[in-house]
Amino acid sequence: MGTISIFIGVILIIILGIWFFGERWRPLRPSTWKFMKDAGLRRILNLQAFHGYLYARWTNQYVNVLINKIFPRLNPERKIWLSEHYHGKVLTPEQAHSIISNDKDIPLQDLEQIIPYQIARDIVLKGPPDVAVYECSCRHAHENPCQPTQVCMVVGQPFVDFILEHNPKSSRKLTQTEALELLQSEHERGHFHSAWFKDACLDRFYSICNCCKCCCGGIEAMVKYDIQLMASSGYVAQLDNDICTACGTCIDVCPFNALSENEICVAVDWERCMGCGICVELCPNEAISLVRDEKKGVPLDVRLLADA
C-alpha cells in the first residue's frame, strides 16, 4: 500500500510540475481559464480540453512527433481517424483575405458541405477577428526550413490570447493590415493558405497556415502517406493552351504534384489539384486561372457565411 501511495504521489508531482511549467509558473493563466471555460465540462472530463491545451501550448513538439513519428506508422484505419479529427481546407487568396477582413459576426454553424469531415466543422468570428502570428511548427519539424518561420496565423478567441500569453517570445499580435500583408507576401513566395480545424481546438476553425511545398505536414501527409488531411478550395486550375509555353514553372511550384508536361503544354491532374492558386500567381505567361468546380466542394468564404 505504501509503495502504491508513493507511486501515485510521484505521478501527481510530475503532473503538477508539467502544469506549472506549461502555465509559466503560475497556477492558472487567464487565457487557460478562458479556453477551459469555452471547452466546457464534457471536453474537460473526456480529456479533449487537455489534448487541446497540450497542442496549443507545445505546438512545435506536437507537430514534430506527428510528422516524424506518427504519420509513417499509421495503418489505413488510423489514417481515416486522423483525417476526421485534424484537417484543413485549402483557401484561395481571396478566401483567406475574406476571413481576416471580416467585419460581421460569424456564428457557430455547420460547415459539412464545405469541410467534408465528420467533426470539427464550425467557425466562430465576432466581427473583425483577433489575429496573432507564431512560429510554423511544420517548418520547425524540418532541417533547413523555408524562411521566414513566423507565418502561422491564429484566428479568433480564445486561441489568440492563449498563444500570446503562453508563447510570448515566439508570437505577436497582428493588425488587420499586417495580417493581410503577411498573406500576400507568403502567396508571392509560392506558399498557399489553408484553414485548419481540430476537435481538440473546440471542434472548430482556429488558424490559417501559410504552407510551403517542402515543409508542410498536411502536404506531406497527403502526398507521401496518403492521409487525406486537406479538402479542396472548391476551385481547380485551368490552362490556356494557346498561351502556355510548357516552361515548367507551374510544375515545379505545385504543392500537390497536380501538373505535368505533355507534348504541347502542361496538363492538370484533376484529382490532385486542390485549387490553391500558386500556379496562377507564378506562371510567367499568365496562362493559368482558377475556375469554380462544384465537384471539388463548396468554397470557405466568410462573406457568404455572413449573409447566410
C-alpha positions as a printed Julia matrix, in Angstrom:
308×3 Matrix{Float64}:
   0.0    0.0     0.0
   2.84   2.35    0.86
   4.55   1.7    -2.49
   1.32   2.49   -4.36
   0.9    5.73   -2.42
   4.45   6.78   -3.22
   3.91   5.95   -6.9
   0.68   7.97   -7.03
   2.38  10.84   -5.21
   5.26  10.88   -7.7
   2.82  10.88  -10.65
   0.88  13.79   -9.13
   4.08  15.75   -8.57
   5.11  15.17  -12.19
   1.68  16.27  -13.45
   1.72  19.38  -11.28
   5.26  20.15  -12.43
   4.25  19.91  -16.09
   1.18  22.04  -15.4
   3.13  24.8   -13.64
   5.76  24.71  -16.38
   3.04  24.97  -19.03
   1.45  27.86  -17.17
   4.83  29.54  -16.93
   4.99  29.1   -13.14
   1.51  30.32  -12.31
  -1.42  28.19  -11.11
  -3.75  29.25  -13.92
  -3.31  31.96  -16.51
  -6.39  33.93  -17.66
  -6.23  32.57  -21.21
  -6.16  28.98  -19.91
  -9.24  29.63  -17.79
 -10.98  31.12  -20.84
 -10.04  28.15  -23.01
 -11.25  25.62  -20.41
 -14.45  27.59  -19.88
 -15.17  27.6   -23.61
 -14.28  23.91  -23.8
 -16.92  23.04  -21.23
 -17.28  20.26  -18.69
 -17.74  17.47  -21.26
 -14.45  18.2   -23.03
 -12.67  18.51  -19.68
 -13.97  15.17  -18.43
 -13.11  13.31  -21.65
  -9.65  14.99  -21.62
 -10.21  16.62  -25.03
  -9.64  20.04  -23.46
  -6.26  18.91  -22.09
  -5.39  17.49  -25.5
  -6.11  20.95  -26.92
  -4.02  22.53  -24.17
  -1.0   20.35  -24.99
  -1.4   21.0   -28.71
  -1.64  24.79  -28.33
   0.99  25.06  -25.6
   3.65  22.91  -27.28
   2.63  23.04  -30.94
   6.16  22.64  -32.34
   6.83  19.5   -30.33
   3.34  18.1   -31.02
   3.59  18.53  -34.8
   7.18  17.26  -34.88
   6.07  13.98  -33.33
   3.04  13.85  -35.63
   5.08  14.32  -38.83
   8.18  12.31  -37.97
   6.84   9.58  -35.68
   3.1    9.06  -36.19
   2.46   9.62  -39.92
   4.89   6.9   -41.05
   3.34   4.3   -38.75
  -0.4    4.75  -39.34
  -2.48   1.91  -40.75
  -5.39   2.71  -43.14
  -7.98   2.85  -40.34
  -5.92   5.26  -38.25
  -5.29   7.44  -41.3
  -9.05   7.88  -41.7
  -9.42   8.56  -37.97
  -6.73  11.23  -38.05
  -8.21  12.98  -41.07
 -11.56  13.15  -39.27
 -10.07  14.79  -36.17
  -7.44  17.12  -37.63
  -7.83  18.59  -41.07
  -7.5   21.65  -43.27
  -9.35  23.46  -46.04
  -7.26  24.89  -48.86
  -8.01  28.58  -49.39
  -7.59  30.81  -52.39
  -6.0   34.17  -51.54
  -9.43  35.8   -51.78
 -10.93  33.33  -49.32
  -8.09  33.85  -46.83
  -8.49  37.63  -47.15
 -12.23  37.32  -46.53
 -11.57  35.74  -43.12
  -9.05  38.35  -42.0
 -11.03  41.32  -43.33
 -14.34  40.03  -41.95
 -16.43  42.75  -40.28
 -19.55  40.76  -39.34
 -20.32  38.22  -36.65
 -19.96  34.67  -37.97
 -21.76  32.39  -35.51
 -21.12  28.72  -34.84
 -22.58  26.9   -37.82
 -22.48  23.61  -39.66
 -19.91  23.54  -42.47
 -20.49  19.96  -43.58
 -20.66  20.86  -47.28
 -17.52  22.97  -47.01
 -15.42  20.76  -44.74
 -16.28  17.16  -45.72
 -15.33  15.53  -42.45
 -17.33  14.03  -39.61
 -16.3   16.51  -36.9
 -14.74  19.94  -36.35
 -16.74  21.81  -38.95
 -17.64  25.06  -37.19
 -16.4   28.62  -37.35
 -16.77  31.46  -34.85
 -15.76  35.04  -35.61
 -17.05  38.06  -33.72
 -16.71  40.94  -36.13
 -13.11  41.74  -37.1
 -11.23  38.71  -35.76
  -8.27  38.89  -33.42
  -5.17  37.56  -35.18
  -1.77  36.5   -33.87
   1.17  35.08  -35.78
   3.55  32.5   -34.37
   6.22  30.05  -35.4
   5.29  27.48  -38.06
   5.53  24.09  -36.37
   5.83  22.26  -39.71
   8.88  24.29  -40.72
  10.42  23.7   -37.29
   9.99  19.96  -37.8
  12.38  20.04  -40.8
  16.06  20.78  -41.15
  16.85  23.97  -43.09
  13.2   25.04  -43.3
  11.77  27.73  -45.57
  12.04  31.27  -44.26
  10.52  33.13  -42.59
   9.21  30.71  -39.98
   6.83  33.05  -38.14
   3.94  32.65  -40.58
   1.17  30.63  -38.87
  -1.84  32.79  -38.04
  -4.07  32.03  -35.07
  -7.52  33.47  -35.64
 -10.22  34.3   -33.1
 -10.68  33.75  -29.38
  -9.8   32.06  -27.09
  -6.9   30.87  -29.25
  -5.2   34.24  -29.85
  -4.96  35.15  -26.15
  -3.74  31.63  -25.3
  -0.92  31.72  -27.85
   0.18  35.23  -26.92
   0.18  34.53  -23.19
   1.84  31.11  -23.32
   4.32  31.76  -26.13
   5.24  35.45  -25.76
   8.71  35.06  -27.3
   7.55  33.33  -30.48
   4.24  35.06  -31.18
   2.86  38.55  -31.67
  -0.48  40.14  -32.32
  -1.21  41.46  -35.81
  -3.33  44.32  -37.01
  -5.7   43.55  -39.85
  -3.37  45.34  -42.26
  -0.35  43.35  -41.04
  -2.26  40.08  -41.37
  -3.31  40.85  -44.95
   0.26  41.86  -45.82
   1.54  38.56  -44.41
  -0.95  36.6   -46.5
   0.1   38.46  -49.62
   3.84  38.12  -49.03
   3.52  34.38  -48.4
   1.45  33.93  -51.55
   4.07  35.77  -53.58
   6.72  33.39  -52.2
   4.79  30.5   -53.7
   3.15  29.41  -50.45
  -0.57  28.72  -50.17
  -3.16  29.29  -47.45
  -5.18  26.7   -45.53
  -7.76  26.93  -42.75
  -7.35  24.32  -40.01
  -9.93  22.57  -37.86
  -9.25  20.27  -34.9
 -11.56  18.51  -32.48
  -9.3   19.35  -29.53
  -9.5   23.04  -30.51
 -13.18  23.26  -29.56
 -14.33  21.37  -32.68
 -13.81  24.35  -34.95
 -11.65  26.59  -37.09
  -8.69  28.11  -35.26
  -5.89  29.07  -37.68
  -4.73  29.97  -41.17
  -1.46  28.32  -42.13
   0.75  29.64  -44.92
   2.12  26.42  -46.3
   5.24  25.69  -48.31
   5.69  22.65  -50.54
   8.79  21.34  -48.81
   7.81  21.66  -45.12
   4.02  21.46  -44.8
   2.89  18.48  -42.74
  -0.51  18.5   -44.42
   1.05  18.17  -47.87
   3.45  15.5   -46.63
   0.56  13.56  -45.13
  -1.34  13.6   -48.45
   1.47  13.17  -50.96
   3.77  10.83  -49.03
   1.45   8.87  -46.73
  -1.96   9.11  -48.44
  -3.58  10.7   -45.39
  -6.36  12.96  -46.66
  -5.89  15.89  -44.29
  -6.89  18.63  -46.74
 -10.06  19.48  -48.65
 -10.01  21.36  -51.95
 -10.67  25.1   -52.07
 -13.57  24.41  -54.42
 -11.6   25.53  -57.46
  -9.35  23.83  -59.98
  -6.54  25.12  -62.21
  -7.35  25.69  -65.88
  -4.72  26.28  -68.55
  -4.98  28.34  -71.72
  -3.22  26.07  -74.18
  -2.75  28.93  -76.65
  -0.66  30.87  -74.14
   1.12  28.05  -72.28
   4.72  27.56  -73.41
   5.33  24.47  -71.26
   8.11  26.3   -69.4
   7.59  24.02  -66.39
   7.4   26.76  -63.75
   3.99  25.64  -62.57
   5.1   22.01  -62.4
   7.95  22.93  -60.07
   5.85  25.05  -57.7
   2.67  22.94  -57.47
   2.45  21.66  -53.86
   0.28  18.66  -54.77
   2.12  17.38  -57.88
  -1.01  18.08  -59.92
   0.74  19.43  -63.02
   2.77  17.6   -65.64
   4.19  18.28  -69.08
   2.84  16.71  -72.25
   3.94  17.11  -75.86
   2.32  20.51  -76.34
   1.67  22.18  -72.98
   1.05  21.44  -69.31
  -1.7   19.1   -68.17
  -3.69  19.33  -64.93
  -4.41  16.22  -62.87
  -7.96  16.98  -61.71
  -7.85  14.54  -58.8
  -4.67  16.03  -57.33
  -5.38  19.73  -57.91
  -6.54  21.39  -54.69
  -7.19  24.84  -56.17
  -4.61  26.72  -54.1
  -3.72  29.2   -56.88
   0.07  29.11  -56.55
   0.48  28.2   -60.21
  -1.72  31.16  -61.16
   0.46  33.57  -59.21
   3.78  32.27  -60.51
   3.02  31.44  -64.15
   5.23  33.86  -66.16
   2.84  33.81  -69.12
  -0.42  34.21  -67.14
  -1.69  31.06  -68.83
  -3.43  29.62  -65.76
  -6.61  30.62  -63.95
  -8.73  29.1   -61.2
 -12.24  28.04  -62.14
 -15.07  27.05  -59.83
 -15.8   23.34  -59.87
 -18.81  22.05  -57.93
 -17.31  18.56  -57.83
 -14.43  19.99  -55.79
 -16.7   21.1   -52.97
 -18.01  24.41  -51.63
 -15.51  27.26  -51.03
 -14.94  28.52  -47.49
 -15.8   32.21  -47.88
 -16.94  34.0   -44.73
 -18.54  36.74  -46.84
 -21.07  34.14  -47.94
 -21.42  32.71  -44.42
 -22.15  36.17  -43.03
 -25.06  36.51  -45.43
 -26.39  33.02  -44.82
